[in-house]
Amino acid sequence: MDKLLSDQLLFDIFLHIGTLLSVVIFFFKDLKELTIHFYKKENLHFIKLIITASIPTAIIGFFFKDQLEKLFHRPQLAGFALIATGIILLSSKYIRLQKTNPYLTALIIGTFQGLAIIPGLSRSGLTISIALILLMGYEFSFRFSFILSIPAIFGALLLKLKDIQFNGEILYMLTGLVFSALFGLIALIILKKIILKKKFHYFAYYCLFAGITVVLMLN
């Protein structure tokens, strides 16, 4: 493998580890409770929902990862994906569907998480928005979305590990990991406040503006 490509993949992996670390730190109490008292009815139900939602994500990631990642070579498509993200984010403010079976809801959310491999689609934006539309509530949607990201990020790491060769420069990699974890943690703190204030849909305007700009510039 080309050294530059291998180094980039390795750096991406360290950034993913940093992101994963920020989520684990932020939700440490929740994860501790789910791990130690997994047998409690509420915790067991939550774990089952996470497993259910992870199934379509894993299927999409394993079988369609290469095809979806090829879309990175089509930047105009990223613009349309940003517009789609903006529309879904805005919908989360105004649309509430009839409550469905929670496991069906989890499958739908997991499917959208898997599709977020497509450039321009926001994983957290889609999963939180769909959870809100399907009546999971603001705090639960936030918590579910990011705890759901843990197996997804871990799975992505495993898929990438087979493609890299370690070439040293560990300090450079660790710096990326630390900053990724730090800014990820800050982003989670801010995002939780925004969501609990029911202003999550504000991100829609940025996505719509950015998406339309990209499409027009590349048209």
Secondary structure, DSSP 8 states (H G I E B T S, - for coil): --HHHHHHHHHHHHHHHHHHHHHHHHTHHHHHHHHHTTTSHHHHHHHHHHHHHHHHHHHHHHHHHHHHHGGGG-HHHHHHHHHHHHHHHHHHHH-------HHHHHHHHHHHHHHTTSTT--HHHHHHHHHHHTT--HHHHHHHHHHHHHHHHHHHHHHHHTT----S-HHHHHHHHHHHHHHHHHHHHHHHHHHHTT-GGGHHHHHHHHHHHHHHHH-
